[in-house]
Amino acid sequence: MAQVISATAAAARSRNREAMQRDRFVNQALDLLADARSSAAEGRLADALELAYRASLRAAGARVAASTVSRRRRLPTSAWEQVALIGPADAQWAEGFREYSRVRSRVASGLEPVPEPDAVYQYLALAARYVDATESELGFGAVAA
């Protein structure tokens, strides 16, 4: 016998799936941020820079997943360009991460040395503010498992 699923039930399942994906991204961002802080405390600044950037990317993924941008057919390939499409406040966040992205990429590829500790801690603080803002604005944990 065929099973009939209403459009309302399908939409609810889709929203639940999106919320679970968003929560997974936020949880990963929090874990990566904790790892970045540990790396910085141990003096492993290159690792701290990379892990904090990855935490920021997970938070960006959560924001995109929670927005209508994720439903677009043609998205930019850059996570920060996708975030900028969400709205003016998100565009400001994206602008703040463009320089971080460039520095992180050049350090990871060996083209530039690891920045001074103060600069690494500034990037770490930016990532922490972004992850915290994402967690509070999106209501992390709103979906029960």
Secondary structure, 3 states (H helix, E strand, C coil): CCCCCCHHHHHHHHHHHHHHHHHHHHHHHHHHHHHHHHHHHCCCHHHHHHHHHHHHHHHHHHHHHCCHHHHCCCCCCCHHHHHHCCCHHHHHHHHHHHHHHHHHHHHHCCCCCCCCHHHHHHHHHHHHHHHHHHHHHHCCCCCCC
